[in-house]
């Protein structure tokens, strides 16, 4: 087994670079840090290409078993010195485990086998979300609400950003996420007979009063700009969430979860 | 006007110390950083005792007007050098404004004038929330849902923690927040005829099916331990949120907003 102690080692440098999008995309890979996330990835059959560890940072007793599991599943295991691991870790409190996995790219077509046979697909479309933490929280909400797939239109934040991976608490590994442009997504929803319901503060009707049953896509806009004119014009219905307090009390992640769980109520 | 350049200045040191709870409590004061938060505080008539600024960090054009407004409202205005401000700022990207305001302490009794005359008070009780970011988000949800007051039982996180102030986006300045022990809160709710509905994964009934109209207190537990045995036993009803995905997809802030907005639906 390889052991790395030098902070100048090319692998160490590459792991640090992979926090940024371009090197990540060039490598076609992304980072998964920490015991819990890596365990989740293995549970969901994410293929880890590399697993870096430093026992000096371990917090528990189960790390060696997880390392063995990753190795058995085909990961190259590399030991790092305490200092080298400190350099590659992006968390404030590292736990001595960092994996690299290949990126995947779902398409609208790849959703067909998932949606076929479903009488009422339940989808979430998010447009140009900026903050990785919001995107991760939105993925968690989608998972909790039983969404069949999340479609990210015109992405600003890469779903393989380390903060999306972390804040999704592993949901990224299980909920199908498609990256696509808005126009083909709109056409695809229409072809499949899926109603597009947009959430926007400018709507007159409340989300409570809209029919959220049947084949449904909830459409959410970006933090700063809300929904684009395209989605506002092209949606089948527009709804708003009633707001009692100051205008910005709900952020996009909060608005998403409110809308999704009203849909869950109606769809029971 | 005083101008501070030394990083060893006692005021500079005290501002840094006030990020921690004990010095904050000893001073009976707390920190409000950034243009937006300070503007919100002034809008809500929070009395600022001190306002520190460094024009080297300003991001816009409106800072001098805000400083004048604070001075007119009685704040002592102190200029800091760029380096000195860098030391006192707790944000990653400071904008050159940091205020100090006196803490306040609401009691159950102080809620009486707010609740008197309300046929159906709508309260949120949270128990031992640990993460400042969650508490701030919960305050935002409460504001959006039109909650009359938030009661924090057996607090672990101080509501004047800088991260609560920041993540509440100013809601801390407007929604009444009471800190109290669980037992007197339970007795007070009973005296006032306010039903206590607890959210817990162990409940059999869903929150959708519970009656959330009338005088109501929603009870939420802590991140790690959920609700205490006390609140589970003493609540008038227990409900759970349906969960389609992995067990931990909903955190306490997300569970709170889902429950509050189902109550909003029923109470329209």
Interface residues (C-beta under 8 A of the other chain):
Chain A: X137 X140 X141 X143 X144 X145 X146 X169 X170 X171 X174 X175 X208 X241 X242 X243 X244 X245 X246 X248 X249 X250 X251 X254 X257 X258 X261 X262 X264 X265 X268
Chain B: X137 X140 X141 X143 X144 X145 X146 X169 X170 X171 X174 X175 X208 X241 X242 X243 X244 X245 X246 X248 X249 X250 X251 X254 X257 X258 X261 X262 X264 X265 X268
